[in-house]
Structure formats: C-alpha cells, structure tokens
Amino acid sequence: MKENSNTNKTFETLTLLEEVILSISSINNFEELEFEYLNSISHLIPAHATALYLMKPEKKEPRRIGARGVDVDFLTYYEKRGRDVDPLMRWITQKMTPNQSQLLLGLEGWQHHPVYNIVGTASIDFAMQSPLVSGRKIIGTLNFGRDIREGPFTASDLKVVSIISKFLSMAISKSVGYGESPDQSKSLYDSIEHIPQGVILTDSEYSIQYSNSAAKILSERNFDSCDPGKDLSSLLRHEANIRGKYGLLHSNNLNAKFCPLPGSNKQQSIIFLEEDSCLSEFLPASQLLTSREIDVINLVDKGMRNKEIAEELRISINTVKRHLDNIYCKLNVNCRTELISKMYKLMNSRNN
C-alpha cells in the first residue's frame, strides 16, 4: 500500500510540475509570468507564503517583489532588517543552489538565528529559497515559507523548486531582456536528467537536442529501429504540422505534451513523454487527475465557461484550456458533455 501511495504521489507531482512549466512556457511579459507562477506554484509546493523577487542587476536589493500570503509591511520589514542577516539568502546567492532552513542550520540552529524572529512575524517557521540565475548573475529568487502546522519542506520540494527555477530563470531572462546563456542550458539538462518522467528538448524543426534517461528508454521501447530518437523527431514534426505547433500528441503508444521552451530565443520546444497504459480505464479518477484538474471539472459541472473558471481559480484562460485538454486526454473524452457524463459514471461505479 505504501509503495502504491508513493507511486501516486510521484505521478501527481510530475503532472503538477508539467502544468507549472506549461503555464509559463509561452509568456513573454514579466508581469503575466509573475502572475501565472504565483497562482500555479502553490499546487506544486504548498506553502502559505510564496514570493518571486526580481533583483536589480549587480545589486542586492529587489527591483520588484511579487508575493502571496505576506503583506507589504512584512516585505518592507524583511528588506530593512532581514535580508543582510538571512543565512539562507546568503547561501543561495553565493552557492547559486536552492536550500532549506532546516538543512542549512538544523531546526534548533534556525530557530535561534536572529532572522527567525523577523520571518516569524509572518508565521514562517520553515523557509526554502532558490536563486534565479542568468549566466553567473542572480536575477531573482523564489521564496517559500511554512508554519508549524504545514510542516517542514521535503527533499522532493527542494528537487522540484530546483527544476522550476531553471525554467523560470530562462523565461524571466527573456522577458526582462537578459537573453540566454549557454550555462543555463547545461544547468537545465542537469536538473531534468534524473527525474522519472521522459523529457526532451528539440529545436524549431523538432530535431532532438537533449533527452533525459527516462525519455531515451521510452523511445527505445516504442520505436523498433536503430535510431529511435530520429523516429520520434519525425513523429513530432508530423504531428506538429497536422495539429499545430504546440499541444498534445497521442501516437505509437506514447502521450506527449509539447510547448515552447520558456525563455528560448531559438524556438526550442520542451516535450514531456509518457507511455500510454490506458490508465483511464482502471484507475479511479482521484488517482488519475490532479487536484487542480478536479477543481476545473467541478466548475465545469456548475456550468461555468472558461473565462469564469479562470476568474474563480485565478489562472489564465489558456491554463484552463490546457487543464481541459489534459482531462480530456486522461479520461478519453472529447467535450464537456462527455466529461461530465463519464465523471458521474465513475462516481456511480465507485459507490456501487
């Protein structure tokens, strides 16, 4: 039972990771990017306090702060009293890697540090931060805070924020005019190499530039040839020509979600691969769908249109459409009417 629970948790985390990356993939305006990130990240890394800092070039103070769960008074107080003594902030700016308060100082060491009294005014008992990097420059930070009831951040949270920060760094670099850096691409490759989902990066013609280990295994298993990567590229190119440049693909026992690589100036794409195992035929909906997808279904059931759902959930209309595309694919339906009908059938069969 525990193994199944861990598998389901990993599946949901990967799905949510996809959603956050997809939600920021085609946004070039920083304000829109900030809004989309802050409204989607809480489903992936739950925390009552989240913030995205955009830093001034070559300076320590922020150029802009977007935050949820903390007020302006706290943010001002932290800038005056906390930033210069915050050991977590010092670590991520010097090492350029994410970290957590309890890992850096231990729980007791963190609670006895002067900065704890400052962040504690916002009920932050556990903190996690990650740098946003362009080249070798810090262009911003991602900040998270939890209280005692929410519990400490986990190793999984740290890994997830490390991946998200790589994509967000590229997207922000482009949106504020910093451009791309070769170091960013290598850092991105390193961060996605060991995640258990297939991820590939392609150029504008869908030739594969990078595949992580999981993607290579999936390609080899589904293409019986001496060059499965080339076959996969041909399939993606063919599907893109038919379906449009970005979207979903279902072919050769593979499901693929492909979209622009955030921040890329070279029209690159990022593609998430998973094997078609007909999960929708035997998995309960609560295991197959993410919590956000279930939220969307409930609002569809109330008769809400995409714009109304977006306003209710504080997400963009494009994100609502993407959730619906994912739901339709997972449940093998084609429209809202079929979706609601299938959900009621699933609920009735479960109750019986």
Disulfide bonds with the S-S distance in Angstrom:
none
